Structures are given as structure tokens and as C-alpha cells.
């Protein structure tokens, strides 16, 4: 699909903002995806291109704290394959969803992701207070199943995936929030990467847009990292979530 070259400026700026927001509070997809659709890119292509372009941004966060997961190797042995299979399954479903059907689902997906983002802190506070349901070495399969289901959503749309993963992990694993967050980051990387690799072999990726987005997102991630501690993350999260609510309403009305 052709796209006006001056639109790439808007795409770069949106990706720059998304990269910074992801580094600070999460929810970057709620910025880039609506912009791509507003600029005339078909929704399925926009979602696929968005996944491929933003995928490199998960790499650094995923492996920053991996050394702290040495005691979770057996758990990850079950979770990582579930995430990869789920990510590919979600990607497959997206490729086989018609543009008309996906456009119908857009406001519901954005609204769902916005709600998750808005109440992320409440979820974290709840997770910090719960200390039950410890997963034993013999029933890791029972957490792999819901993680796999969440991964299907991640491969299909992805916005708010981190919140879903954190909630699922917190229900089954009695561990520190920092460790749960590290597992979440690692799983997000594998889920999005598996879906992105699957998409690469399709003809649905807009590579010009994806390249611009990747550069913008990586740059924004670096800027976001430097701004960490200087910006109120909760306020930023609510701004992005509110924007998502407004965008969802607009989709509902059009």
C-alpha cells in the first residue's frame, strides 16, 4: 500500500511518543495504532505493522533482569513455549480476520486495553498484598494454560498484554512484584517476537512504515529512559488511558 511521504512524519512522532510512553508507563500501542488507521492504513495491516515495528523495543527490557530468574528456569520451561505458541496462534487469527470484522472489534479492543492501563496500579497494589496460591514444581502446566490464552490476545492485538500477564502471574506465583514484572517483560518479548516473526513471512507488513516506526520507538525508548523519575508515571498512564477511551468512543460513533 502507498502512503503519502509527509504522513511518515506523523508516524515517526507517534512512534517516538509510544517508545517513550512504553519506557515510562506502558500503553504505546494506544498511540501508534490509531494514528496508523487515521492515516489510511487498513486496520489489520496497521496492527501487524505496529507489532513488527515495536518488537525490538521489548528486547532490552526483557533481558535486563534475566539474571534474577535463575531460580525460575523450570517455570520458564513451561511458560516460554506457551507464549510462543499463543503469539503465533494470535497472529494466525489476525491474518484470517477480515478488515470489516477487525474494524468492528477495534473500539472494544482499545476500550479493553485502556481499562487495563488505567487500573494497572490498583492491580499492582493488590498483587503486593496477596501471598497465596504458590505454584509447585508439579503443576506449572496450570499456569502455562492461562498464559497461553493471554498470549493469543497478545499476538492478535497486544495492547494491555503486560497487565494481563502480570495479573495471571500474580494469581499463581507467590513472589516479589519485581520478579513477576521481570517474568512479564520476558514473556512479552517472546509473545510479540513470535507473532512478529510470523507476520514477517506474510505480505501484510508495510515495511516503509515499520522502519520509520522502529527508529522512532527505539529513540523514544531511550528518551523515556532518561526521563524516568522526572515524569509522573501514574499521570502519564491516565492521560494515555483517557485518550484510549476517547478514541474508542470515536470508533463506536463512526
C-alpha positions in Angstrom: 0.0 0.0 0.0 1.2 3.5 -0.9 1.3 6.2 1.8 1.9 9.9 1.5 5.5 10.6 2.5 4.6 13.6 4.7 2.5 11.1 6.7 5.7 9.4 7.8 6.5 12.5 9.9 3.3 11.9 11.9 4.1 8.2 12.2 7.6 8.9 13.4 6.4 11.3 16.0 3.7 8.9 17.2 6.3 6.1 17.4 8.6 8.4 19.3 5.9 9.1 21.8 4.9 5.4 22.0 8.5 4.4 22.7 8.8 7.0 25.5 5.4 6.0 27.0 6.3 2.3 26.9 9.5 3.0 28.7 7.8 5.1 31.4 4.3 3.7 31.9 3.2 1.4 29.1 0.4 1.7 26.5 2.4 2.9 23.5 0.2 0.8 21.1 -2.8 3.0 22.1 -0.8 5.9 20.5 0.6 4.3 17.3 -2.3 2.0 16.2 -5.0 4.8 16.0 -2.6 7.1 14.2 -1.8 4.4 11.5 -5.5 3.8 11.0 -6.3 7.5 10.9 -3.7 8.0 8.2 -5.5 5.5 5.9 -3.7 2.2 6.6 -6.1 -0.7 6.8 -6.6 -1.8 10.4 -5.2 -5.4 10.1 -2.1 -4.1 8.2 -1.8 -1.3 10.8 -1.9 -3.8 13.7 0.6 -6.2 12.0 3.0 -3.4 11.1 2.7 -2.0 14.6 3.6 -5.3 16.2 6.6 -5.8 13.9 7.9 -2.3 14.3 7.6 -2.1 18.1 9.0 -5.6 18.7 12.7 -4.5 19.1 11.7 -2.3 22.0 10.9 -5.3 24.1 14.5 -6.7 23.8 16.3 -4.5 26.3 13.6 -4.7 29.0 13.2 -8.5 28.6 16.8 -9.3 29.3 17.7 -6.6 31.8 16.7 -8.6 34.8 17.0 -12.1 33.3 19.8 -13.0 35.8 17.3 -12.7 38.6 15.3 -15.5 37.1 17.8 -18.3 37.6 15.5 -19.9 40.2 12.6 -19.8 37.7 14.2 -21.9 34.9 11.7 -24.8 35.3 8.7 -22.4 35.3 10.0 -20.6 32.2 10.5 -24.0 30.5 6.7 -24.2 30.5 5.8 -20.5 30.0 8.0 -19.6 27.1 6.7 -22.3 24.7 3.1 -21.4 25.8 3.9 -17.8 25.0 5.4 -18.6 21.6 2.6 -20.9 20.5 0.0 -18.4 21.8 1.7 -15.5 20.0 1.7 -17.4 16.7 -1.9 -18.5 17.2 -3.0 -14.9 17.8 -1.1 -13.8 14.7 -2.7 -16.5 12.6 -6.2 -15.4 13.8 -5.4 -11.8 13.0 -4.3 -12.7 9.4 -7.5 -14.6 8.9 -9.7 -11.8 10.3 -11.2 -9.7 7.6 -10.8 -6.0 7.6 -14.5 -5.4 8.2 -14.6 -7.7 11.2 -11.4 -6.3 12.7 -12.7 -2.8 12.2 -15.8 -3.7 14.1 -13.7 -5.1 17.0 -11.3 -2.1 17.2 -13.3 0.0 19.7 -13.8 -3.0 22.0 -10.1 -3.9 21.9 -9.0 -0.3 22.5 -11.5 0.1 25.4 -10.3 -3.1 27.0 -6.7 -2.1 26.8 -7.5 1.4 28.1 -9.3 -0.1 31.2 -6.3 -2.4 31.9 -3.9 0.5 31.6 -6.0 2.8 33.8 -6.2 0.3 36.7 -2.7 -1.1 36.4 -1.5 0.5 39.7 -4.5 -0.9 41.6 -3.6 -4.3 40.2 0.0 -4.0 41.3 -1.1 -3.0 44.8 -3.4 -6.0 45.0 -0.6 -8.3 43.8 1.7 -7.0 46.5 -0.9 -7.8 49.2 -1.6 -11.4 48.1 0.6 -14.2 49.3 -1.2 -17.4 48.4 -1.5 -19.9 45.6 2.1 -20.7 45.3 2.9 -22.8 42.2 4.7 -26.0 43.0 7.1 -27.8 40.7 4.5 -30.3 39.7 1.7 -28.0 38.4 3.4 -25.4 36.3 1.2 -26.6 33.4 -1.8 -25.0 35.1 -0.2 -21.5 34.8 1.1 -22.2 31.3 -2.5 -22.6 30.1 -3.8 -19.2 31.1 -0.5 -17.6 29.9 -1.0 -19.3 26.6 -4.5 -17.9 26.3 -3.2 -14.4 27.2 -0.6 -14.9 24.5 -3.2 -15.4 21.9 -4.6 -12.0 22.7 -1.1 -10.6 22.6 -0.5 -12.0 19.1 -3.8 -10.7 18.0 -3.8 -7.1 19.3 -1.4 -6.8 22.2 -2.3 -3.5 23.9 -2.6 -4.2 27.6 -0.9 -7.6 27.4 1.6 -6.7 30.1 -1.2 -6.0 32.6 -2.9 -9.3 31.7 0.3 -11.2 32.1 1.1 -9.6 35.5 -2.3 -10.4 36.8 -2.1 -14.0 35.7 1.3 -14.5 37.2 0.2 -12.9 40.5 -2.7 -15.3 40.8 -0.4 -18.3 40.6 3.0 -17.3 41.8 3.9 -16.1 45.3 6.9 -13.9 44.7 8.0 -10.3 44.7 6.4 -7.9 42.3 9.8 -7.1 40.8 10.4 -10.7 39.9 6.8 -11.1 38.5 7.4 -7.9 36.4 10.7 -9.4 35.1 8.9 -12.6 34.0 6.2 -10.4 32.4 8.8 -8.5 30.4 10.4 -11.7 29.2 7.1 -13.2 28.2 6.0 -10.1 26.4 9.2 -10.3 24.3 8.7 -13.9 23.3 5.0 -13.4 22.6 5.4 -10.3 20.5 8.5 -11.6 18.8 6.9 -14.9 17.8 3.9 -13.0 16.3 6.2 -10.5 14.6 8.3 -13.3 13.0 5.1 -15.0 11.8 3.9 -11.7 10.3 7.3 -11.1 8.6 6.5 -14.1 6.3 3.1 -12.6 5.3 2.6 -9.9 2.8 0.7 -7.7 5.3 3.7 -5.7 6.7 4.1 -2.1 5.5 7.9 -2.1 5.6 8.4 1.6 5.0 6.1 2.4 7.9 7.6 -0.3 10.1 11.1 1.0 9.6 10.1 4.6 10.5 8.2 3.3 13.5 11.1 1.2 14.7 13.5 4.1 14.6 11.0 6.3 16.4 10.2 3.8 19.0 13.8 2.9 19.8 14.7 6.7 20.0 11.6 7.3 22.2 12.6 4.4 24.5 16.0 6.0 25.1 14.4 9.4 25.8 11.8 7.7 28.1 14.6 6.0 30.0 16.3 9.4 30.6 13.0 10.9 31.7 12.3 8.2 34.2 11.8 9.7 37.6 11.2 13.1 36.2 7.7 12.5 35.0 4.7 11.3 37.0 4.1 7.8 35.6 0.6 7.5 37.0 -0.5 10.8 35.4 1.0 9.8 32.1 -0.7 6.4 32.3 -4.1 8.1 32.9 -3.5 10.5 30.0 -2.9 7.6 27.6 -5.8 5.6 29.0 -8.1 8.6 28.7 -7.0 9.1 25.2 -7.8 5.5 24.5 -11.3 5.9 26.0 -11.9 8.9 23.7 -10.6 7.0 20.6 -12.8 4.0 21.4 -15.9 6.3 21.7 -15.0 7.9 18.3 -14.8 4.4 16.7 -18.1 3.5 18.3 -19.7 6.6 16.8 -18.3 6.3 13.3 
